[in-house]
Amino acid sequence: SAELEIVELHSGEKLIAVAGTELILRGGKAYVIGSELGGISNVTAGKDFVAGMEFVANHLMIVPRNDGRGAYTDNYAIFMVRGTYEIIKD
């Protein structure tokens, strides 16, 4: 979809996205799920955010590959998402 969708993550949930999916953290705290090949592109900062790094609110992040990258939270996070993703519960 071309629209940005509001997605809420709760403790024990992971957002796994496919290549090209855009993520913008709007509230709460979330952390990057990376892969052996790297992390998620923080387009706003011009840096690669690797596994375990904290998302920065209102920064545009783009998932570069279909290899299990995404986001998780210890408590609660809300994202704006454009692209294909799935929510996985631990």
Salt bridges, closest charged atoms under 4 A:
GLU13 OE2 - LYS89 NZ 3.84
GLU22 OE1 - ARG82 NE 3.42
ASP67 OD1 - ARG69 NE 2.69
ASP90 OD1 - LYS14 NZ 3.78
